Amino acid sequence: MKQYKFILSGGGTGGHIYPAVAIANELKSHFPDAEILFVGAQDKMEMQKVPQAGYKIEGLWIAGLQRKLTLQNLMFPFKLLSSLWKSRKIIKQFKPDAVIGTGGFASGPLLQVANSFGIPTVIQEQNSYPGITNKILSKKANSICVAYDNLDRFFPKDKIVFTGNPVRQDLLDVDSKKREGITYFNLDASKKTLLVLGGSLGARRVNQLIEKELDFILENDIQVFWQCGKLYHEAYQHYNEKANVQVVAFIDRMDLIYAAADFVISRAGASSVSELCLVGKPTIFIPSPNVAEDHQTKNANAIVNKKGAILIKESELDEKFESTFSELISNKKLQNELSVNIKQLAKPNATKDIVKEIIKLIE
């Protein structure tokens, strides 16, 4: 049997890295002898996270364009040329059977070079509104795996496959792990738990909201598990001294904290949205307005429009948060409706379906 080789590229945030790792794991379960290499941006978090997941990674000297004139922007052409040259070298040496991009700066030059060599490429677009890199790459990609409807506005229709986003397989049955989650995180089983998710780096406005509303939340007899992100941990960790509050930079067992949670407040990054569909907890989305094309609001609205979650804009937090939160925690009918509706939007087989598309291209 042929020994297959795959290169995956995705990085910059957990939302690009974890889907790439999930796809790599699924490829490994199909082809145990496969060789898998990751390519990332050399100073981004994938350089730590990918080796922790057990895979080799090569770094490219690449970064995105800033919205204003900066020294980084002036360096961009040099970084792009360097990354194209290194991608060419990696592909010639490794000789992959297919190259898969899940987003992030490094996937641009890598997939561009793979296309020029005639190597099959697959794009996995997590968001409801794609970034410029994937729009450009889509013209030559063989297959584009998406998680939202109506992306034929941006991509060639005949290449689009609706798969959903890859998610951690350990989230498929969190309902059976509630007791384990409560014990693991040392939570009080007699209280409801609010889980706050700010993304891997953290979300400044969400953190400011929780700090301001912490006493109000606690007065409702709710304990708070607050993932503030590594950029903000130092500023907020002193709240660990408060009863019924835990502040962490990141969470090592997402399956167990989802299992323990009764309510969730979250950004609306594509991976978070897909995970929350699977676990089905009543959720308030606070989308980041600072991302390209406001795609987090579009991600959240895809759920909210089907009555699967609540959305509060950052600009409306001060006026709407307390009344919205009070209604959510006191209204059992609303909680059940949100849980049932968001679960109907889950795509538990997304990773398997993406790998099926990759296999079609190489066999």
Buried (B, 14 or more C-beta within 10 A) or exposed (E): EEEBBBBBBBBBBBBBBBBBBBBBBBBBEEBEEBBBBBBBBBEBBBBEBBEEBEBEBBBBBBBBEEEEEEEEBEEBEEBBEBBBBBBBEBBEEBEBBBBBBBBBBBBBBBBBBBBEBEBBBBBBBBBBBBBEBBEBBBEBBBBBBBBBEEBEEBBEEEBBBEBBBBBBBBBBEBEEBBEBBBEBBEBEEEBEBBBBBBBBBBBBBBBBBBBEBBEEBBEEEBBBBBBBBBBBBEBBBEBEEEEBBBBBBBBEBBBBBBBBBBBBBBBBBBBBBBBBBBBBBBBBBBBBEEBEEEBBBBBBBBBBEEEBBBBBEBEEBEEBBEEBBEEBBEEEEBBEBBBEBBBEBBBBEBBBBBBBBBBEBBE
